Amino acid sequence: MNPRARLSVVVPVYNGARYLQAAIDSVLSQADDTVEVVISDDGSTDGSTAIIEAYARDARVVAVEGPKRSNWVANTNRGVERSSGQLVTFLHQDDRWLPGRFESLRAAVSRAPDCTLWLAPTRFIDSHGRLLGTWRLPLGRGARTLPGDEVIEHLLVQNFVGMPTPVFPRTAFDSAGGMDESLWYTADWDFWIKLARAGSVSISPHATTAFRLHALSQTMQGARREHEMKMQVDTVRGRHLPLVRDHRRRDEIKRAGEFASELNAFASAVVAGQSWPWRATTRSLMRAGFGGLRRFARDARFLERSSSRIRVGLLAGADDEQQERVP
């Protein structure tokens, strides 16, 4: 425990040796002693344990050991429970901070100290750290503070929050009961909505984190479990959609969200090399109507997310071809 910690960076780990060192270094290279890095390992069998042990010598690093959970959500909750900072942010083992992240966070919190959630856009990078694009927020330009209810209406269409960007008070995490460990795919989305329900949300225009897309990431692997993913999306949307009291807006959000889910199913089918469920997607498009499609176009960020995933495949193919040419 770091008694001086103001911010806890929680890093859930499972067999993450390939990228883990880069993730930790990206934080420690710019953080002072008011930042602690809480690394919670879930029984890794690769070189992750040795990497964590080496970093545990740094006073800013807290290594968390415990029984294997086999669930990144439970592992993340365990890391937060062991944290001592007033504020918390997540950093997955394959993501990273970009230069200026720490200063940007301090400025955002100073500008709006009473929020329950601080958000920002993030960059997409591939396995080699190459820039693929930017994952923007559909919440206007410039720094601003928005009512949580307004943010929820956007979030219910599609989760547009990149995992390494949000910051939240530890007290808000405790009040929300942590993340729902039954949701392996949508626990973070459900959690952001809970935090937005609890107060206002600060928006920063600067992308100072990187979200890595690669063949073994949960985002890419999840494409092969499309049916289960869709069920979890429906669970979260059904849980929080009643928060929108205006019937017209709620109906638009529902139809926009359903179309987003079907289009995501299409993208997942493409990634997994499966047939395109075009009938369901077409029916959802027809049902969406003008209002639903308008909300989808604004909130889903579909082109940003899908084009980056397509680029991952194209770059990976080019890398494989290049390796084959090397004698």
Secondary structure, DSSP 4 states (H G I P E B T S, - for coil): --TT-SEEEEEEESS-HHHHHHHHHHHHTT--TTEEEEEEE----STHHHHHHHHTTSTTEEEE--S--S-HHHHHHHHHHT---SEEEE--TT-EEPTTHHHHHHHHHHHSTT-SEEE--EEEE-TT--EEEEE--SS-SSSEEE-HHHHHHHHTT-----TTS-EEEHHHHHHHTS--TT-TTTHHHHHHHHHHHHS-EEE-----EEEE--TTSHHHHGGGGHHHHHHHHHHHHHHHGGG---HHHHHHHHHHHHHHHHHHHHHHHHHTTPPP-HHHHHHHHHHHHHHHHHHHHHHS-HHHHHHHHHHHHHHHHHHHHHHHH--
